[in-house]
């Protein structure tokens, strides 16, 4: 069975809140909303760590234009190598 689909920011909030209200039953939520189990798990994890802003889709957003406070630890580490190159090329 293939599950999963694109979701809007509002849908991710709804799905995350539903999951939390139903004792973090990721499997049942994934089936109900036709999304992958892992997506639901990651959304709940991000929501609990960063709130609604954690559910924003930054995929494809240019790295340099992102708010640096939004970066994860690994992105901060990568950014430390990219930043000097940007200054050098400018």
C-alpha positions in Angstrom: 0.0 0.0 0.0 1.4 3.3 -1.0 0.7 6.2 1.3 1.9 9.7 1.4 1.0 13.0 -0.3 1.9 16.6 -0.3 0.4 18.5 2.6 -0.1 22.2 3.4 1.2 24.0 6.5 -2.3 24.0 7.9 -2.8 20.3 7.3 0.5 19.5 9.1 -0.7 21.5 12.1 -4.0 19.6 12.1 -2.4 16.2 11.7 0.2 17.0 14.5 -2.4 18.2 17.0 -4.6 15.2 16.2 -1.7 12.9 16.8 -0.9 14.5 20.2 -4.5 14.4 21.3 -4.7 10.7 20.4 -1.8 9.7 22.6 0.8 9.9 19.7 -0.8 7.1 17.8 1.3 7.7 14.7 0.1 4.6 12.8 -3.6 5.4 13.1 -3.0 9.1 12.2 -0.9 8.2 9.1 -3.7 5.9 7.9 -6.5 8.5 8.7 -4.7 11.3 6.8 -3.1 9.2 4.1 0.5 10.2 4.9 3.6 8.3 5.9 4.1 7.2 9.5 7.6 8.7 9.5 6.2 12.1 8.3 3.7 12.1 11.2 6.5 11.2 13.7 8.8 13.9 12.4 6.1 16.6 12.4 5.2 15.8 16.0 8.9 15.9 17.0 9.4 19.2 15.3 6.2 20.7 16.7 7.1 19.8 20.2 10.6 21.3 19.8 9.8 24.4 17.8 6.0 24.9 17.8 4.1 25.7 14.6 7.2 27.2 13.0 8.8 23.8 13.1 6.3 22.5 10.6 7.1 25.1 7.9 8.4 23.6 4.7 11.8 25.2 4.0 12.6 22.7 1.3 14.1 24.5 -1.7 14.5 27.7 0.3 17.9 29.2 -0.5 20.3 28.5 2.4 21.7 32.0 2.5 18.3 33.7 2.8 17.1 31.6 5.7 16.9 33.0 9.2 20.0 31.7 10.9 18.1 31.1 14.1 16.1 28.4 12.3 19.1 26.3 11.4 19.7 23.0 13.0 23.0 22.0 14.6 24.2 20.2 11.5 23.1 23.1 9.2 25.0 25.5 11.5 28.1 23.3 11.1 27.7 23.3 7.3 27.0 27.1 7.2 30.4 27.7 8.9 32.1 26.3 5.8 29.8 28.0 3.2 29.9 31.5 4.7 33.6 32.1 4.1 33.3 30.9 0.5 30.4 33.4 -0.1 32.6 36.3 1.2 35.5 35.2 -0.9 33.5 35.0 -4.1 31.8 38.4 -3.6 
